[in-house]
């Protein structure tokens, strides 16, 4: 690490600027590297190997060689290794949170919150490792028994985003390692160092070399490297978190060789507030959900529907609360909202705001403009990628924000009259990741649970994700589940049916 770091770590050896393959820290075959940029000030503070498709075979081979023995490891031993890893991450959480802040821009308090949430996965999957069970049954045919044997599927590939680099890795790797699979991770170009630190701690925990491998790469090489990983004959499972557009590409590539695939894709999540809701509760949950990481979460509130009787009051409440946010560099004390991670995020947000205003929306808070200057995004210190929170009123179905995911600190309020009306509006999207509803009418709660088209529904809460709960969407928000009892580990298992004929005198 030749670049002077803008921070210090309690354990400097946790910082690595090389890829991790088969237990070794390696460079790309080409020798090329790419820069890691602090979104809070647009400065380069590290670099990593710019791996390409030519680097894939070595990583997959390392994972596959180790899989041949790791797959046979006693489940209790796998559980113990996961718990050691869990404890090491816990012990180093301050350093890891600092890496997250300088890579993603999110405030240190949010980075710590991500760590707390993420550690639930290692804890949970350590327990799940010993609960992988087959079955023995008596079929209809006489003198037979049928066994179902559960076994790890093989080498898994994880293609992960930058917005929650700890959570996305531990949720995927925790399940894979519990199942007995090995894994090759391709982190986002924005957050490679965080993921490399986790790989280091997995090595310290005692996992065999090759169980966890990390190939870093630039934005330019991401498509070709990802495709090479998905097409490699020794890869049998791909898990991807990201946009619906890219998810469709990944699914198409995996379909060529019938690779098992889990997709956690984009969201266009409705947040519904009824007249009978506890407005203080709804506001508090909205604040935590919407402005976390400057609105850059797939499950964030994207469309805010408020019943007409409380529309103005609720608008005033969230405007007042949002004015209290402190915008700044994530490492600065007192910051409650950091920058957007990439300049392109602000460009898209500005376009969505301009479109909404042109179609009749009013800006109740903010300007709708970011402060990204010409040349930002190249690590030249031109400017951080900041945007003040924007709250729009008078939204309608013809606006871009209604149809597209908003991955920035921008919120639009829609007025509605009846439950049937808002359910139809909420479901009027190609995506179906999460929905949120605030009401004290229990009959309505059950109707909404059945009628809202989303893989996850939060009632009187904006935080419904946990290690013990299945996570995943429907429609164009993807398929497969991550976390939760049985279902998450099952994504990394195959089932073998064994039929046995017994002697007649049995």
N, C-alpha and C positions, 0 to 999 in steps of 0.2 A: 504494500500500500504506500505509494509514493506521494500521493496528494495529501496535503496537510488537512487533518480532520477538523471540522468546526466544533467538535465536542470531544469529551473523554469518556471512556468506558471503565467500569470497575474491573472488567476482565478484557483487556485489549486483544487477547488471543481468540476471542469470539468473532472477531471481524476477519472475514476472508474475501479475497478478490479473485478467486479462481473457482472453476467448476469442480464438482465433487463426483468422481466416478470410481466405483469399486474400492472405496476407502482412500483414494488418492486425490489430492488437489492438483488439477490439471488446467492447462491452457487450451485454447482452440487449436486445431491443427494448422489453421491459417496464421495463427499468432495475432490475429486482429482482436481489438477490444472496443467496447462502447462505453460511453460516459453515463454516470448516475448523477442526476441533477436534483438539487433541493428546490421543490416548487415554491418554497417560501421566499426565495431570493434569486432564483434562476442561476445558481452557481453550481459548477461541477465539484463534487467532493469525493468521488470514487470512480473506478472503472472496473469492468468485468469482461471475461472472455466472450467474444462474439462468435459463439458456436454456430455451425451451419450443418446442413444435412450430412456432410461427410463425418461429423462427430457422433452421429446417432448410434451407429453399429456398436462401437466400443461400450457405450453406456448401456445399451440394451443387453449386450452379451454379459456384461458384469452383473446386471440384475438377473438375467436368466441363469447364469452359472450358480449364483447364490440361492436362487429359488429352489434348485434341486435339493438342497439340504434344508433351507429354512422352512419349506412346506411341510417337512416332517418333524419340525421342532414341537415339543410338547406344548399344548396351549397354555398351560400354566407358566411355562418359561416365557412365552411371548407376552403374557399378561404382566409378568414381573419386569420385563424389559420396558414395556410401555409405561409402567409406573415409575421406573427409574428416570426415563425420559421426561415424564411429567414433572418429577421433583427437580430435575436439572433446569427445565424451563422456568419453573417457579422461582428457583434460586437466582436465576439470571434475568428475571422479568424486567428489571429497571433498564438494563442494557438493551434488551430486545425492544422495549418500548421506545427507546431513544432512536434506534435504527428505523423503526416504523415511522416515527415523526419526521425524520429527515428524508425518508424516501417518499412518503405519501403526503406529507404536509399536515396531517391531522394533529390536533393538540395532544400534548403528552398525557393529559387526563383521559382522552379518548383512546390513545394507544394502550394505556394501562387497562382501560375497560375492555378493549379487544383481547388483551392477554387473559383477563379474568374469564371472559366468555370462552375463549379458545381452550383454556385448560380443562374446561368441562369435557371436551372431546377425548383427550388422552385419558382422563379419569374414567369416563364412560366406556371407552373401547377396551381399556384394560380389563374391565369386568366382562365385557361381551366376548372376549377371546375364549373364555372357558365355557361359554354357553352356546357354542356351535354344535348342534346336535342333529343327527339323522333320525331314522325311525325304522321300526320293524312292525309289519302288519300281516294279518291273515287275509288273503284275497278271496274272491269268490270261487276260484278254481280249487278243487280239493288237493290236499297234500302239498300245498305250496306256502312259502313265506316270501314276503317282499321286503327287502331292505332298501332304504334310501341313504346313500352315503354322501356327505357334504365334504367337498375338497376345494382348496384355493384354486382360482382360475389360472393364475400365472403372473407374468410381468404386467403391471399396470402402469399407465402413463397418466400423469396429472397435468393438465393445462390450466393454469390458475391466473386470476386477475390481480390488479394492484390495490384494490380498495380495502380488502381485508386479508393481507398476505399471511398472517398467522392463522386466523380462523380457517381460511380456505385450505391451507396445508394440513393442519391438524385434523380437520374434519374428514379429509380424504385419506391421508396417510394413516391416521389412527385406525380407520376401518380396514384398510388394506393390510396393514401389518398385523392387526388382530386376526384377520382371516388366514394369514400365512402367505400372503402375496409379497412380492418385492415391487419397488416402484422407481420410475424415472420421472422427475419433476421438471417441467419447463416453467420457471417463474416469469412473471411479467417483466419487461425491460425496466420498468420503473422501480421494482422492488426485489432485486436479486439478492442483496446482502442480508436481508431479513431471513430469507429462505435458506441461505447458506449457513447462517448461524444455527438454525434449527437442525440442519444436517450434521453440523459439528457436534451438537448436543446429543443427537441420536448415536453418533459414533462413541461419544463418551459414556453413553448409557450402556453400551455393550452389544448393540445390534451387530450382527455379522457384516463384514465389509461387503458392499453391494446390495444390501437390503434397501437402502435409500440413496438415490443418485440425483444430482442436480445439474442440468445443462442450462447455463445462462445464455441469453442471446439478445441482439438488438431488435428494434421494431422492424427493420428491413428484413432480417433473416427469420423472423418469427413464423411467417406462413410456410416457408419451405422446411424449416426444422420441424414444425408441428406436423406437417404432412408426412415427413419421413418417419417420425415416431409412430404416427397412426398406422402407417402402411407396413411397418417392420413385421416380418412373419413371426417373430418371437414375442410380440406384444399381443396380449389377449383381452385387454380391457383398457378403455379410455374414459377418463372422467374430465369434463370440461365445465368451467364456470365462466360466463362472459355474455356477450350480446347474442340476441336471437339470430342476427345475420350470420355471425361467425359460427354459431352453433349448428346452423343448417349445413354449413360447409364441412364442419367436423363430422357431422352425422353422415353426410354423403361419402366422405373419404372412408370412414369406418365401415360403411355398408358394402364397399367393394370387396372386402374380405370377411364380412359378417362379424366384425369385432363388436363385442358387448360394449355398450356406450351409456354413460350417465350424463345428462345435460341439465345444468342449472342455468337458465338463460334470463333474458331481460324481464322487467316488470313494468306494468303501468297501473300501479296499485291505487285503488280508491280508498279514501278515508272518509267515512260517512258519519255525520253528526246529526242525530235526531233532536226534535224539540225537547224530549224528556231526558236528554242526557245530562249527566253531571258535567257542566261546561268546564269547570276548573280541572277536573280529571282529564277531560278530552284535550284541553289546551296543554296541560303538562305532558301528556303522552305524545301529542303532536310535536312539541318542541324537541323532545328526545329523539323522535323518529325522523322528522324532516330535516333538521339542521345538522344532525350527526354527520361528520366527515363532509361538511359543506354540501349535503344532499346527494352524496355519491354512494348510494347503496341500492341494490336491485329491489329491496323490499321497502324502500322509503315511500312516504305518502306522495303520490304523483298527482292525483286529482282529488281535491278536497270538496266534498259535497256537504252542504249545510242546509238543513231544513229552513224554510223561509222565516219561520217565527223567531229563530235565534240567529239568523244570518248576520245581521249587522252587529249584534252584540258579540258574537264569536269572532267576527272580523276584527273588531276593536281590541278584543282580548289578545289575539295572536300578534297583532301589530305592536301593541304595548310590550308584550313579552319579548318579541324579536328585537325590538330596539335595544334591549339590554345585552345583546350578544356583543362580545369583544372580539374584533377581527384582528388577526396578526399572525406572526410566525408561530408555528406549533410549539416550538421550544420556549417561547417567551412566556414568562409567568403571567397568569391572568387571562391568557387567550382562551376563548371558548369556541371560536370557529376559525379554522385555518384556511389555507388557500385551496383552490381546486388543483388536482394533481397534474393535469395537463392543460396547456393553453387551448387545445381544441375543444375542451369541455366548456370553456367560456364562450368561444365562438358560436357553438351550437346553442347555448343558453341565450345569448344575445339575440340570435335569430328567432328563437321561440318567443321571447318577450316582444320583439318587434312585430311578429306575426299576430300575436294576441292583441296588442294595442291597435294594430291596423284593422282588426275585426271587431273592435268595440270594447275591449277590456280596459280597465283603469288601473293605474299603478297606485297602490295604497302605501307602499313602502319600497324604498330603494330607487335606483335610477334605471336599472335594466342594462347597465353597461359595466363591464369589467375594467380593470386598470392595466390589462396586458398591453404592453407596448410593442411596437414593430421590432422584430428580431428576437422576441422572447421565445424560450423553448430550446435554445441552443447552448444554454449554460454560460452565457456571456454576462450575466448579472444585470440584464436590462431591466427586469422587474419581476416581482413575484406574481403568481397567478391568482390574484384576489378578485372577488366579486361580492359586493354587499348583498345581503339577503333581499330578495324581491318578492313582494306579495301583490298579486293581481286579483281584482274583483271583476264580476260581470263576465265570467268565462262562459263559452258555449262549445258545442260539439264540433264546430267547424274549424277550430284552432289546432295548430300543430301539437300543442301541449296535450290536447285531448287524445291524440292518436300515438304520440311518440313518448318514449321514456325520457324523463328529464333527469339528467345526472349532474345537477348543479344546485346552488342555493336559490331556487326559484319555485314559487308556489302559486297555484291558481285556485280561486274559490268559485264554486258553482252553486247556484241556489236550486232547491227542489221542493216539491209540495208533498208528494205521497211516497209511501214505501215501495209500491209497485213501480213508480216512475224511477226512483233512484236505483233500484235493483237492475232495471233495464239499462240505465245509463252506466252503472258500474260494470256490467257484463259486456257492454258494447266496445270490446277491444279484442284484438287477436291474442292477447296475452292473458295469463291467469296464474300469476305467482302468489300474491297475497292480497287480502282485502281486510279492512278494518271498519268496525262499526261501534258506535257509542249510543247506547240506549239502556233504559231501565225496564223495558217491557220484555218479560221473559218469553212470552209467546212469540214476539218478534225475533228474539235471539235465535230460537229454533228454526223459524222460517228462513232467516238470513243464512244460518249454517247450511241449510239445504239448497238455498236458491242462488247464493253468490258463487260465481264460477272462478274459484281460486283453489290452489293446492293447500293454502294456509289461510286461516281466518282468525283474526284477533278481535275479541269482543271486550270492549272497555279496556283495551290495552294496545299499545303500539309495539310491544316487545313480546313476540310469541315464539321466538327461536330459542331452542335449547338442545343440548346434546341428547337428551332423552326423548325428544320429539322428532318425528320424521320431517325433513326439510326438502321441499321440492314443489314444482308447479305443475299446471296442466296447460292444455292448448299450446301456444307457441312459447310458453315459458319453460318448456323442456319436459323430460321424463326421467324416471328413476328417483330414488330418495337417498338423501344423505342424512346421517344421524338417526336416532330413534332405535327402538328395540327391534332386533332381528333384521329389519329391512335394509339398514345401511351396510352391515357386514355381508348380507346376502348378495349385494351388488358385486362382491368380489369372490363369490363361490360358484361352483358348479354342483349339480345334483346328479348322482349316478343311481340308476335303478337296478338293483340286483335281485333277480327272481330265482328262488331255490326250490327244486322239487325234492320232496322227502320220500323215504321208503314207505310202502303201504302200511307196514306194521308199526309205524311211528306212533 
